[in-house]
Amino acid sequence: MQHQGEFSARYRVEGVLGEGSTGTVVLARDATLSRQVAIKLLHPRLVTDPVALERFTAGRGSASQSRAQ
């Protein structure tokens, strides 16, 4: 998986922060908010695994919620 470059029109990936058994966390620049963000990407081999998808989506709000507090 390529981690450098443009993730979408909104995010530009700057590097890899870490990798684990279910995904990769990348450092990206959010063009809309003009700040750096961390984005967790699910490994492609797990996109059809319902258990992996549940675990992945269950934690998606944690970081943004803790940042807002």
C-alpha positions in Angstrom: 0.0 0.0 0.0 1.3 3.4 -0.9 1.3 5.8 2.0 2.8 9.0 0.5 0.8 11.3 -1.7 -2.7 12.4 -1.9 -5.3 10.3 0.0 -8.2 12.3 -1.4 -8.8 15.9 -2.4 -9.0 16.8 1.3 -6.0 14.8 2.8 -2.4 14.7 1.8 -0.5 11.8 3.4 2.9 12.9 4.8 4.1 9.7 6.4 3.4 6.5 8.4 2.9 6.8 12.2 2.5 3.1 12.9 1.3 -0.2 11.7 -0.6 -3.0 13.4 -2.4 -6.3 12.7 -5.5 -4.6 11.4 -4.3 -1.4 9.8 -1.9 1.5 9.3 -2.0 4.9 10.9 -0.8 7.7 8.6 0.0 11.4 9.3 -1.9 13.6 6.9 -2.5 17.3 6.2 -6.2 18.2 6.2 -6.6 20.9 3.6 -10.1 21.9 4.9 -9.0 22.4 8.5 -5.4 23.4 7.7 -3.9 21.1 10.3 -2.2 17.7 10.6 -4.4 14.7 11.4 -3.9 11.0 12.0 -5.9 8.6 9.8 -6.3 4.9 10.4 -6.5 2.8 7.3 -7.8 -0.8 7.4 -5.6 -3.3 5.7 -7.1 -4.2 2.3 -7.1 -8.0 3.2 -9.6 -7.3 6.0 -12.3 -5.3 4.2 -14.4 -8.4 3.8 -13.9 -9.6 7.4 -17.0 -8.6 9.4 -15.3 -8.9 12.8 -12.3 -6.7 11.6 -14.7 -4.1 10.2 -16.7 -4.0 13.5 -13.5 -3.5 15.5 -12.3 -0.9 13.1 -15.5 1.2 13.0 -16.1 0.8 16.8 -13.0 2.9 17.6 -13.4 5.5 14.9 -14.8 8.3 17.0 -12.5 7.8 20.0 -9.7 10.0 18.9 -11.9 12.9 17.7 -14.0 12.7 20.8 -11.0 12.9 23.1 -9.5 15.8 21.1 -12.7 17.8 21.6 -12.7 17.4 25.4 
